[in-house]
Amino acid sequence: MPAAQAPLPRSLEPLPEESLPGFLLRLTHRLDLTPHQLARRVMLIPPDDPHTRVSAAHLLMMQSARLHAFADVTRMTSADADALTLRPYADRYPALARALVRPGSIPRPRRLSQPWLLVNHSRYCPACLAGDGSPIQNRHGGPWKRQWRLAVVFACLDHWTFLRSECPRCRLPALSGRSGGPLALLPAANAPRLHPAQCRNWLDGSGKREVCGHRLDGAEPAPAALTPELADLQTVLLDLLDGDEPAEVVSQRFADLQVAISLIQAGWPVAAELAPAATRAILEAHLAPQQQDGHSPGPAAESASSPPAGVWSAPPGDAIATAGLLSAAYHLLAQDSSGPRSALPQLLRNLPTRDDLRWGRTWPMLAHEASPSLRRRTDQVYRHRLSADWIRQGAPTLRASKANTTQKLFAPTHTLTDFGIAPEHIPQSLPSSWLLAATLEDSEQALTSRRRLRRILPVHLVQAISDMNFLEAAAFLGIPTSWTTRGRLRVKPLNPYQDLKDRDLLATLKRLAEHVSGEESIDYRARRMQFSRWSIDDRTWDELCRLHRRGRGPKPTERTRECASAFVWSYVTGSEFTLAPVFQPPMRPDDRTRTDDLPHLTLLRRWESQEQPIPSAGLCRALEDHARQLITTVTHTP
């Protein structure tokens, strides 16, 4: 970062829900500067480089040094500056989480092009841009809102209207610059004296380079009227973004909607009746090209040899069409998939094969981001309603492999329901005392055998006390689908002869259930959800290091800090070290391999086993104390 600059002589108070591009447009209008001149002044680009483009990544977040510099120059707090970006939604909105990566505890922009994240353009409400009648908004216009950059936001509830998606004059998406141009925070950044509500798109067809300039705060009517049903849906979605529901649950609900929309678009018009009547004509126009090009859905559809232009996992550009699909998806998810009127079985019967490139990220999202409930319902439809051929192709997420044969896959489901144990009371990794109670031996077992039993007995126990099969129980415990369905399986059903020394699996589970029923009931699933993005913060780490330095041992490193976060997280949530947030995206750096994690896991297992000599023993004891203290802050208790 270059040297800090003095605060601006005049600035503006950010408006409610205002985005960073919108704030810059209003401030340039007040100071009579171009956006590029202001960007240099507020430290978004180097002051000595006149050609640097203002990156669209700043809309996602500003990294710490730049954030504080921006706040100082514009005379606002760092919290207000951060609220101009989309970063506060990262834990709740899957597309934003994928766009950011956190190496250690420091996030940074990663992949800007996310279909459900409108980085390269903005929807808008003309009445909002016109302002609320206050003197400051009469002079400089109203806010370009940050929520308009999230594809799930399709309506303005203040003015009861659908958001607009493009300029009425140039027919390009608002704030998109020129078609096919690079991603920039603001288009036409060197164009002077434009009102914040004027279209900044370049007109290239006239033979000369000029800005459209059309006022977007006019009174052009929307193509359709917002209905009470869609207004209610928009209210629900906005409440998810800003409400008190746990972030992991919200993220899964948005992922469920996106998966359902993929299914609906791929199988159109099978589920067309689920879309509101007011949106069907626009939806038909949006989906007509795939059918005109011979891309009608159905099991016999051929895979394209290259990625197609229309991807089913992406939303329409039009806000009304998006509203129709979101409403259809919302109703599809609300149906009982086993009921006679459910649209899901019929929809799944009419889908193209999974290798069609137009699916985009649909199946990875279902496997890794959607809720266990949707994965289970989809698998049940494939397993019970469709032919064996579909099973052999592989259900979208719960695929049976050679190791997960049908006989092993569904036993011992629902065999131990009389102990009063709920699935959420089972930790992901079995404590040593529980393992001893189940197997009646500990020290004689090989280390690798103990690890395997601690990992897999919880899955079988969840099966035994519920109606879940093995793969569903593993997913419930937060075990990645890749561990149970792909490659060399890290989690697969136990073989009693090999793993239990020929003991009966059901008898082993019964002893385990008896032991668990006498233990304190802890909602481990709620703990995993509460701490799903947790790592040791800077202040706590400094204090732990200060305590550690009282004793002997090497100075803690960043690797030690990651191990410390994983150790405490595992202690609190009863989970596997390797699944700690610091070892998973988006905290885990993209370029790290499993081999790179081996030193971390070796240290963690030494801490867990208390094998002498214990590396950094003083720090290990401090971490245990910190974990016990952290447990007292758990908000989800039975």
C-alpha positions in Angstrom: 0.0 0.0 0.0 1.3 3.5 -0.8 1.6 6.2 1.9 -1.7 7.2 3.5 -3.4 10.3 2.1 -5.1 13.1 4.0 -8.9 12.9 4.5 -11.1 14.4 1.8 -12.2 18.0 2.6 -15.8 16.8 2.0 -17.4 13.4 2.0 -20.8 11.8 2.3 -22.6 9.6 4.8 -23.3 6.1 3.3 -27.0 5.5 2.6 -28.7 2.4 4.1 -27.7 -0.7 2.1 -25.6 1.4 -0.3 -22.9 -0.4 -2.3 -19.3 0.7 -2.8 -19.9 1.6 -6.5 -23.0 3.6 -5.6 -21.2 5.5 -2.9 -18.3 6.3 -5.2 -20.7 7.6 -7.9 -22.5 9.9 -5.4 -19.2 11.2 -4.0 -17.7 11.8 -7.5 -20.8 13.8 -8.3 -20.4 15.9 -5.1 -16.7 16.5 -5.6 -16.9 17.0 -9.4 -14.4 14.2 -10.1 -14.3 11.2 -12.4 -14.6 7.8 -10.6 -11.0 7.0 -11.7 -9.7 10.3 -10.0 -11.7 9.5 -6.8 -10.5 5.9 -6.8 -6.9 7.1 -6.7 -7.7 9.6 -4.0 -9.4 7.0 -1.8 -6.6 4.4 -2.2 -8.5 1.9 -4.4 -5.8 2.1 -7.0 -2.2 3.4 -6.9 -2.1 7.2 -7.0 0.8 7.3 -9.4 -0.7 4.9 -12.0 -3.2 6.6 -14.3 -4.1 3.5 -16.3 -4.9 1.0 -13.6 -8.5 -0.3 -13.7 -10.5 -0.2 -10.5 -11.0 -3.9 -9.8 -14.5 -5.3 -9.3 -13.0 -7.4 -6.4 -13.4 -4.4 -4.1 -17.2 -4.9 -4.3 -16.7 -8.3 -2.6 -14.4 -7.0 0.1 -11.6 -4.6 0.8 -8.6 -6.2 2.5 -7.6 -4.8 5.9 -5.0 -2.2 5.0 -7.0 -0.8 2.1 -10.2 -0.8 4.1 -8.7 1.3 6.9 -7.1 3.7 4.4 -10.4 4.1 2.5 -12.3 4.7 5.7 -9.8 7.3 6.9 -9.8 9.2 3.6 -13.6 9.2 3.3 -14.2 10.2 6.9 -16.2 7.0 7.9 -15.6 4.1 10.3 -14.1 0.9 9.0 -17.3 -0.9 9.9 -19.3 1.5 7.6 -16.7 1.0 4.8 -17.0 -2.8 5.1 -20.8 -2.5 5.0 -20.4 -1.1 1.5 -19.1 -4.4 0.3 -20.7 -7.9 0.0 -18.3 -9.5 2.5 -20.9 -9.5 5.4 -23.0 -12.0 3.4 -20.1 -14.5 2.9 -21.2 -17.0 5.5 -24.8 -17.0 4.3 -24.6 -16.8 0.5 -22.8 -19.7 -1.2 -21.8 -17.8 -4.3 -20.0 -15.2 -2.2 -18.3 -17.9 -0.1 -17.0 -19.4 -3.3 -15.7 -16.0 -4.5 -13.6 -15.5 -1.4 -10.8 -17.6 0.0 -9.3 -17.3 3.5 -5.7 -18.4 3.8 -5.4 -18.7 7.5 -7.9 -16.2 8.8 -7.4 -13.5 6.1 -10.0 -13.5 3.3 -9.3 -12.3 -0.2 -11.2 -12.3 -3.5 -10.8 -15.5 -5.5 -13.2 -16.3 -8.3 -15.2 -13.2 -9.3 -17.4 -14.9 -12.0 -20.1 -16.7 -9.9 -23.5 -17.1 -11.6 -25.5 -16.1 -8.6 -23.3 -13.1 -7.8 -23.8 -10.1 -10.1 -20.3 -8.7 -10.0 -20.3 -7.4 -13.6 -23.6 -5.5 -13.5 -26.4 -4.5 -11.1 -30.1 -4.7 -11.0 -31.8 -1.5 -9.9 -35.0 0.2 -8.8 -35.7 3.5 -10.6 -37.5 5.0 -7.6 -34.6 4.2 -5.2 -32.2 5.8 -7.6 -34.4 8.9 -7.8 -33.9 9.4 -4.0 -36.2 9.9 -1.0 -36.8 13.6 -1.5 -34.1 14.7 1.0 -31.8 17.6 0.0 -28.7 15.4 -0.3 -30.5 12.8 -2.4 -32.2 15.4 -4.6 -28.7 16.6 -5.4 -26.8 13.4 -5.8 -29.4 10.7 -6.2 -30.4 7.7 -4.1 -28.4 4.5 -3.4 -27.3 1.8 -5.7 -27.9 -1.0 -3.2 -25.5 -3.8 -2.6 -28.2 -6.4 -2.3 -29.1 -5.8 -5.9 -25.8 -7.6 -6.7 -27.2 -10.9 -5.3 -29.3 -12.8 -7.9 -31.9 -13.8 -5.3 -32.9 -10.2 -4.9 -35.5 -9.5 -7.6 -37.8 -6.9 -6.2 -37.9 -3.6 -4.3 -40.4 -3.9 -1.4 -40.2 -0.2 -0.6 -41.6 0.7 -4.0 -43.4 -2.6 -4.7 -41.8 -3.2 -8.0 -39.6 -5.7 -9.8 -36.0 -4.6 -10.2 -34.9 -3.6 -13.7 -32.1 -5.6 -15.3 -30.9 -3.4 -18.2 -30.9 0.2 -19.5 -34.1 1.0 -21.5 -31.9 2.8 -24.1 -28.8 0.7 -24.8 -30.4 -2.6 -23.6 -27.2 -3.6 -21.8 -27.2 -4.6 -18.1 -26.8 -1.6 -15.8 -23.3 -0.7 -14.8 -21.8 -3.3 -17.1 -19.6 -1.1 -19.3 -19.5 -2.7 -22.7 -20.6 -6.2 -23.6 -17.7 -8.6 -23.1 -15.5 -6.0 -21.4 -13.3 -6.8 -18.4 -14.7 -6.8 -14.9 -14.4 -3.3 -13.4 -15.9 -1.8 -10.3 -17.4 1.0 -12.4 -17.6 1.4 -16.2 -16.7 4.6 -17.9 -14.5 5.5 -15.0 -12.9 8.4 -16.8 -16.2 9.9 -18.1 -16.8 13.3 -16.4 -19.9 14.9 -15.1 -22.3 12.0 -15.2 -25.2 11.9 -12.6 -25.0 8.7 -10.4 -28.3 7.6 -12.0 -27.1 7.9 -15.6 -26.3 4.8 -17.6 -22.5 4.4 -17.9 -22.4 1.7 -20.6 -20.4 2.4 -23.7 -22.1 2.6 -27.0 -19.8 0.9 -29.5 -22.2 0.6 -32.5 -22.2 4.3 -33.5 -18.6 4.3 -34.8 -17.5 6.6 -32.0 -16.8 6.0 -28.3 -19.6 7.5 -26.2 -21.4 6.8 -23.0 -25.2 5.9 -23.1 -26.1 8.5 -20.5 -29.7 7.5 -20.2 -31.3 8.4 -16.8 -32.2 5.2 -15.0 -34.3 6.9 -12.3 -37.1 7.6 -14.7 -40.7 6.3 -14.5 -40.6 3.5 -17.1 -43.1 0.9 -15.9 -42.0 -2.7 -15.2 -42.9 -5.4 -17.7 -45.1 -7.0 -15.0 -46.6 -6.1 -11.7 -45.1 -7.5 -8.5 -47.6 -9.9 -6.9 -48.2 -10.4 -3.2 -47.0 -14.0 -3.5 -43.6 -12.9 -5.0 -43.3 -10.0 -2.5 -43.7 -12.5 0.3 -41.0 -14.8 -1.2 -38.7 -11.8 -1.5 -39.3 -11.0 2.2 -38.4 -14.6 3.1 -35.1 -14.4 1.1 -34.1 -11.0 2.6 -34.8 -12.3 6.1 -32.5 -15.2 5.4 -29.7 -12.7 4.4 -30.1 -10.5 7.4 -31.9 -12.6 10.0 -30.8 -14.6 13.1 -31.0 -18.1 11.6 -27.6 -19.9 11.8 -25.4 -19.0 8.9 -24.8 -22.6 7.9 -28.5 -23.3 7.7 -29.1 -20.2 5.6 -26.3 -21.1 3.2 -27.7 -24.6 2.8 -31.2 -23.2 2.1 -29.8 -20.9 -0.7 -27.8 -23.9 -2.1 -31.1 -25.9 -2.1 -32.8 -23.2 -4.1 -30.0 -23.1 -6.6 -30.0 -26.9 -7.0 -33.8 -26.9 -7.4 -33.6 -24.2 -10.1 -31.0 -26.2 -12.0 -33.4 -29.2 -12.0 -36.4 -27.1 -13.0 -34.5 -25.4 -15.9 -33.0 -28.7 -17.1 -36.4 -30.4 -17.0 -38.6 -27.6 -18.3 -41.6 -27.5 -18.8 -42.2 -30.5 -16.4 -42.4 -28.2 -13.3 -43.8 -25.1 -15.1 -47.0 -25.2 -13.1 -45.0 -24.4 -10.0 -44.0 -20.9 -11.4 -46.4 -18.0 -10.8 -48.7 -17.3 -13.8 -47.4 -13.7 -14.0 -43.9 -14.9 -14.7 -44.5 -17.9 -17.1 -44.4 -15.9 -20.3 -41.1 -14.4 -19.5 -39.8 -17.7 -18.3 -40.9 -19.4 -21.6 -39.0 -16.7 -23.5 -35.9 -17.3 -21.4 -36.0 -21.1 -21.8 -37.1 -21.2 -25.4 -33.6 -21.0 -26.9 -32.5 -24.3 -25.3 -35.5 -26.1 -26.9 -35.2 -24.3 -30.3 -31.5 -25.4 -30.4 -32.6 -29.0 -29.9 -31.6 -29.0 -26.2 -35.0 -30.3 -25.0 -34.5 -32.1 -21.7 -34.9 -35.8 -21.3 -32.8 -38.9 -20.4 -31.7 -39.4 -24.0 -30.1 -35.9 -24.2 -26.5 -36.0 -25.5 -23.6 -34.4 -23.7 -22.1 -31.4 -25.4 -18.4 -31.6 -26.3 -17.8 -28.1 -24.9 -19.5 -26.0 -22.2 -22.8 -24.7 -23.6 -23.9 -21.1 -23.5 -26.9 -21.8 -21.3 -26.0 -23.4 -18.0 -28.8 -24.7 -15.9 -27.1 -23.8 -12.6 -27.1 -20.1 -13.6 -30.1 -17.8 -13.0 -31.7 -15.8 -15.8 -30.5 -12.2 -16.3 -34.0 -10.9 -16.0 -35.3 -10.3 -12.5 -38.8 -11.4 -13.3 -37.7 -14.7 -14.8 -35.4 -15.2 -11.7 -38.4 -14.5 -9.5 -40.5 -17.2 -11.3 -37.8 -19.8 -11.0 -37.1 -19.0 -7.3 -40.8 -19.3 -6.6 -41.0 -22.6 -8.5 -38.0 -23.9 -6.6 -39.4 -22.7 -3.2 -42.6 -24.7 -3.9 -40.7 -27.7 -5.1 -38.6 -27.9 -1.9 -41.8 -27.4 0.2 -43.5 -30.5 -1.3 -43.3 -33.9 0.3 -41.2 -35.8 -2.2 -43.0 -39.1 -1.2 -46.5 -37.6 -1.7 -48.7 -38.4 -4.8 -48.6 -34.8 -6.0 -44.9 -34.1 -5.7 -43.3 -32.8 -8.8 -39.8 -34.1 -7.9 -40.1 -37.7 -9.1 -41.6 -36.7 -12.5 -38.9 -34.0 -12.8 -36.1 -36.4 -12.1 -37.4 -38.8 -14.7 -37.1 -36.2 -17.4 -33.6 -34.9 -16.7 -30.6 -35.2 -19.1 -27.8 -37.4 -17.9 -25.4 -36.1 -15.3 -22.5 -35.8 -17.7 -24.3 -33.0 -19.7 -22.0 -29.9 -19.4 -25.0 -27.6 -19.0 -25.4 -28.9 -15.4 -22.5 -26.6 -14.4 -21.9 -26.9 -10.6 -25.3 -28.5 -9.9 -24.1 -31.9 -8.6 -21.0 -30.6 -6.7 -23.3 -28.1 -5.0 -25.9 -30.8 -4.1 -23.1 -33.0 -2.7 -21.2 -30.4 -0.7 -23.3 -27.2 -0.1 -27.0 -28.3 -0.1 -28.8 -29.5 3.0 -28.6 -33.2 4.0 -32.4 -33.2 3.7 -32.3 -32.3 0.0 -29.6 -34.9 -0.6 -31.7 -37.5 1.2 -34.9 -36.7 -0.6 -33.2 -36.7 -4.0 -31.6 -40.0 -3.3 -34.9 -41.5 -2.1 -36.6 -40.6 -5.3 -33.7 -42.1 -7.4 -33.7 -45.2 -5.2 -37.4 -45.8 -4.8 -39.2 -44.2 -7.7 -36.8 -44.7 -10.7 -35.4 -47.6 -12.5 -32.3 -49.6 -11.6 -30.6 -48.0 -14.6 -30.7 -44.6 -12.8 -29.2 -46.1 -9.7 -26.3 -47.6 -11.7 -25.7 -44.1 -13.2 -25.4 -42.9 -9.7 -27.8 -40.8 -7.7 -26.7 -37.2 -7.7 -24.9 -37.4 -4.4 -25.5 -40.7 -2.5 -23.9 -43.1 -4.9 -23.3 -46.7 -4.0 -19.9 -48.0 -4.8 -18.4 -51.5 -4.8 -17.5 -51.1 -1.2 -21.0 -49.7 -0.3 -23.0 -52.7 -1.5 -26.8 -52.6 -1.0 -26.5 -55.2 1.9 -24.0 -53.1 3.8 -25.5 -49.7 2.8 -28.9 -50.0 4.6 -28.1 -52.2 7.6 -28.4 -51.6 10.6 -30.9 -48.8 10.1 -33.6 -48.2 12.7 -32.6 -51.1 15.0 -31.9 -49.3 18.3 -34.7 -46.8 18.7 -35.5 -47.5 22.4 -32.6 -45.7 24.0 -33.9 -42.1 23.7 -30.8 -40.9 21.8 -31.2 -38.4 19.0 -28.7 -38.4 16.0 -27.5 -34.9 17.0 -26.2 -36.3 20.3 -23.6 -38.4 18.4 -20.2 -36.8 17.8 -18.5 -37.1 14.5 -15.5 -38.8 16.1 -16.0 -41.2 19.0 -14.3 -40.3 22.3 -11.9 -42.9 23.6 -14.1 -43.7 26.6 -17.0 -44.4 24.3 -14.9 -46.7 22.1 -13.8 -48.6 25.2 -17.4 -49.1 26.3 -18.4 -50.3 22.8 -15.5 -52.7 22.1 -14.5 -53.6 25.7 -10.8 -53.2 24.8 -8.6 -50.3 23.8 -4.9 -50.8 24.4 -4.6 -54.0 22.4 -6.1 -52.4 19.2 -3.7 -51.0 16.6 -3.7 -47.2 16.3 -5.1 -47.3 12.7 -7.9 -49.6 13.8 -8.9 -47.3 16.7 -9.0 -44.4 14.3 -11.2 -46.3 11.9 -13.6 -47.4 14.7 -13.8 -43.9 16.1 -14.7 -42.6 12.6 -17.2 -45.2 11.5 -19.0 -46.4 14.7 -20.7 -43.0 15.0 -22.1 -43.4 11.5 -23.5 -46.9 12.3 -24.9 -45.6 15.6 -26.8 -42.8 13.8 -28.1 -45.4 11.4 -29.3 -47.6 14.3 -31.2 -44.9 16.1 -32.8 -43.3 13.0 -34.2 -44.2 9.5 -31.0 -43.0 7.7 -28.9 -45.3 5.6 -25.1 -45.4 5.9 -24.4 -42.5 3.5 -27.2 -40.4 4.9 -25.9 -40.9 8.4 -22.4 -39.9 7.3 -23.7 -36.8 5.7 -25.7 -35.9 8.8 -22.5 -36.1 10.9 -20.9 -33.7 8.5 -18.6 -36.2 6.8 -17.9 -35.1 3.2 -19.6 -37.1 0.5 -16.2 -37.6 -1.2 -15.1 -39.7 1.8 -18.0 -42.2 1.3 -18.5 -42.3 -2.5 -15.3 -41.5 -4.4 -11.9 -43.2 -5.0 -10.3 -44.9 -2.1 -13.1 -44.7 0.5 -12.1 -43.1 3.8 -15.4 -44.0 5.4 -17.2 -47.3 4.5 -19.3 -49.8 6.5 -17.5 -51.9 9.0 -16.6 -55.5 8.4 -17.3 -57.3 11.7 -14.8 -60.0 11.0 -11.9 -57.6 10.2 -12.8 -54.5 12.2 -14.5 -56.0 15.2 -12.5 -59.3 15.5 -15.7 -61.2 14.6 -17.8 -59.5 17.2 -21.5 -58.8 16.3 -21.9 -55.2 15.0 -25.4 -54.8 16.5 -24.2 -56.0 19.9 -21.3 -53.5 19.7 -23.7 -50.7 18.8 -26.1 -51.7 21.7 -23.2 -51.4 24.2 -22.3 -48.1 22.7 -25.9 -46.8 22.9 -26.2 -47.9 26.5 -23.1 -45.9 27.3 -24.3 -42.8 25.4 -27.7 -42.9 27.1 -25.9 -42.4 30.4 -23.8 -39.4 29.2 -24.8 -35.8 29.2 -26.8 -34.9 26.1 -24.8 -32.6 23.9 -26.1 -31.3 20.5 -22.9 -31.9 18.5 -24.6 -31.0 15.3 -25.5 -27.6 16.6 -22.0 -27.1 17.8 -20.6 -27.9 14.3 -23.0 -25.4 12.8 -22.1 -22.7 15.4 -18.4 -23.1 14.9 -18.5 -23.9 11.1 -16.4 -20.8 10.3 -14.4 -20.6 13.5 -10.7 -20.2 14.1 -8.6 -18.7 16.8 -8.7 -14.9 16.5 -5.6 -12.7 16.6 -6.1 -11.4 20.2 -6.7 -14.9 21.6 -3.7 -16.3 19.8 -1.4 -13.6 21.1 -2.6 -14.4 24.7 -2.1 -18.1 24.2 1.4 -17.5 22.8 2.2 -15.3 25.7 1.2 -18.1 28.1 3.2 -20.6 26.1 6.4 -18.5 26.1 6.6 -18.9 29.8 7.7 -22.5 29.3 10.2 -24.1 27.0 9.8 -25.0 23.4 10.0 -23.5 19.9 8.3 -20.3 19.1 4.7 -20.9 17.7 4.4 -20.5 13.9 1.4 -20.0 11.6 1.3 -23.8 11.2 1.1 -24.1 15.0 -1.8 -21.6 14.9 -3.7 -23.6 12.4 -3.2 -26.8 14.4 -4.3 -25.0 17.6 -7.5 -23.9 15.9 -8.2 -27.4 14.6 -7.4 -28.9 18.1 -9.8 -26.6 19.9 -12.5 -26.9 17.2 -12.3 -30.7 17.4 -12.4 -30.6 21.2 -15.6 -28.4 21.2 -17.5 -30.1 18.4 -16.4 -33.7 18.8 -15.2 -33.8 15.2 -12.3 -34.9 13.0 -9.2 -32.7 13.0 -9.0 -32.9 9.2 -12.5 -31.4 8.8 -11.7 -28.2 10.9 -12.6 -25.0 9.1 -8.9 -24.0 8.9 -8.3 -27.1 6.7 -11.3 -26.6 4.4 -12.2 -24.1 1.7 -12.6 -21.1 1.9 -10.0 -20.9 4.7 -7.7 -23.4 3.2 -5.4 -22.0 0.4 -6.1 -23.3 -3.1 -2.5 -24.5 -3.6 -2.2 -26.6 -0.5 -2.1 -30.4 -1.0 -2.9 -33.3 1.4 0.8 -33.9 1.7 1.2 -30.4 3.0 -1.2 -31.2 5.8 0.7 -34.2 7.1 2.9 -32.2 9.6 -0.3 -30.6 10.9 -2.0 -33.9 11.5 1.1 -35.5 13.1 1.2 -32.6 15.6 -2.5 -32.8 16.3 -2.4 -36.6 16.9 0.5 -36.1 19.3 -1.5 -33.5 21.2 -4.6 -35.8 21.3 -2.8 -39.0 22.4 -0.7 -37.1 25.0 2.2 -39.2 23.7 5.4 -38.2 25.5 7.2 -36.0 24.9 4.3 -33.7 24.0 5.3 -31.0 21.5 4.6 -27.5 22.9 3.1 -29.1 26.0 2.3 -25.8 27.7 0.4 -24.6 24.6 -1.5 -27.9 24.5 -2.7 -27.4 28.1 -3.6 -23.8 27.4 -5.6 -24.9 24.3 -7.6 -27.5 26.4 -8.4 -24.7 29.0 -9.5 -22.4 26.2 -11.7 -25.1 24.6 -13.4 -25.8 28.0 -14.0 -22.0 28.3 -15.3 -21.8 24.8 -17.8 -24.6 25.5 -19.5 -22.3 28.0 -20.3 -19.9 25.1 -22.2 -22.5 23.1 -25.7 -21.1 22.4 -27.3 -24.3 21.1 -27.9 -26.6 24.0 -30.5 -29.4 24.3 
